[in-house]
Structure formats: structure tokens, C-alpha cells
């Protein structure tokens, strides 16, 4: 029987990566304490150090993207409803 793949939460990954970034312990020590492979700890640490600056600026950018996405969906819906209304007006004109 094959071994099930473990899935770690973002909070857990952050905690392990932060511990590795502090460099108070070696990657091997952190890996043995957490039960995660040292390569994975190293990868999470690299992601934290690389994307760490985006944590503080992405919140506003994420909200902006969500707003733009919602706005685009609403304009699309408005266009669709206008087309349906015009079609209904044409069909209703036949009955007058």
C-alpha cells in the first residue's frame, strides 16, 4: 500500500520556514523535530525569503484585483441583461 501524501497548512509551513530563517537550528534539526524532509524545509524557507516582501504589499493589491474582477463580472452581466431586454422589446413589438 502506498504512503499517503501529507498536506500542511499555510500556517504550519510559515512556522517551519520562519524557524529555518532564524537560523538558530540547522535544517536537519528542524526537519527531525517537525517530521518534514530537510529539502522541503529549505524550499519553504526560500519561498518565505523570496515572497516575504509581497506579504505586506499584496493585501491592497489583492483587494484591488478582487474589486476589478467583481467590476468586470458586473459589467458583463449588465451587457447581457441589456441584450436580453432589446431582444424582448423586439419580440414584444410583434404582438402590438
C-alpha positions as CSV (number, residue, x, y, z in Angstrom):
1,X,0.0,0.0,0.0
2,X,1.3,3.4,-0.9
3,X,2.0,6.1,1.7
4,X,-0.5,8.9,1.8
5,X,0.8,12.3,0.8
6,X,0.8,14.8,3.7
7,X,-0.7,18.2,3.3
8,X,0.4,21.0,5.5
9,X,-1.5,24.2,6.3
10,X,-0.1,27.6,5.3
11,X,0.3,28.5,9.0
12,X,2.4,25.3,9.6
13,X,4.6,26.0,6.6
14,X,5.1,29.6,7.7
15,X,6.1,28.5,11.2
16,X,8.6,25.9,10.0
17,X,10.0,28.4,7.4
18,X,10.3,31.1,10.0
19,X,12.2,28.8,12.3
20,X,14.5,27.9,9.5
21,X,15.0,31.6,8.5
22,X,16.0,32.4,12.1
23,X,18.9,30.0,11.7
24,X,19.1,29.2,15.4
25,X,18.9,25.5,14.4
26,X,20.2,23.6,11.4
27,X,17.8,22.5,8.7
28,X,18.4,18.9,9.8
29,X,17.4,19.6,13.4
30,X,14.2,21.4,12.3
31,X,13.4,18.6,9.9
32,X,13.8,15.9,12.6
33,X,11.7,17.9,15.1
34,X,8.9,18.6,12.6
35,X,9.0,15.3,10.6
36,X,9.4,17.2,7.3
37,X,12.2,16.4,4.9
38,X,15.1,18.9,5.0
39,X,14.7,19.7,1.3
40,X,11.1,20.7,2.0
41,X,12.1,22.9,4.9
42,X,14.7,24.5,2.7
43,X,12.2,25.1,-0.1
44,X,9.7,26.7,2.4
45,X,12.4,28.9,3.7
46,X,13.4,30.0,0.2
47,X,9.7,30.8,-0.5
48,X,9.4,32.8,2.7
49,X,12.6,34.8,2.0
50,X,11.7,35.4,-1.7
51,X,8.0,36.3,-1.3
52,X,8.2,37.9,2.2
53,X,8.1,41.4,0.9
54,X,4.9,40.6,-1.1
55,X,3.1,39.7,2.1
56,X,2.9,43.4,3.2
57,X,2.0,44.9,-0.2
58,X,-0.2,42.1,-1.7
59,X,-3.1,42.8,0.7
60,X,-4.1,46.0,-1.0
61,X,-3.2,44.6,-4.4
62,X,-5.3,41.5,-3.8
63,X,-8.3,43.7,-2.8
64,X,-7.8,45.8,-6.0
65,X,-7.7,42.6,-8.1
66,X,-10.9,41.3,-6.4
67,X,-12.6,44.6,-7.0
68,X,-11.6,44.7,-10.6
69,X,-12.8,41.1,-11.1
70,X,-16.1,41.9,-9.5
71,X,-16.5,45.0,-11.6
72,X,-15.8,43.1,-14.8
73,X,-18.4,40.5,-13.9
74,X,-21.0,43.1,-13.1
75,X,-20.4,44.9,-16.4
76,X,-20.6,41.6,-18.2
77,X,-23.9,40.9,-16.5
78,X,-25.2,44.4,-17.4
79,X,-24.3,43.9,-21.0
80,X,-26.1,40.5,-21.1
81,X,-29.2,42.0,-19.5
82,X,-29.2,44.9,-22.0
83,X,-29.1,42.4,-24.9
84,X,-31.9,40.3,-23.4
85,X,-34.0,43.5,-22.9
86,X,-33.5,44.5,-26.5
87,X,-34.4,41.0,-27.7
88,X,-37.6,41.1,-25.6
89,X,-38.5,44.5,-26.9
90,X,-38.2,43.3,-30.5
91,X,-40.4,40.2,-29.7
92,X,-43.0,42.3,-27.8
93,X,-43.2,44.7,-30.8
94,X,-44.5,41.8,-32.9
95,X,-47.6,41.5,-30.6
96,X,-48.6,45.2,-30.7
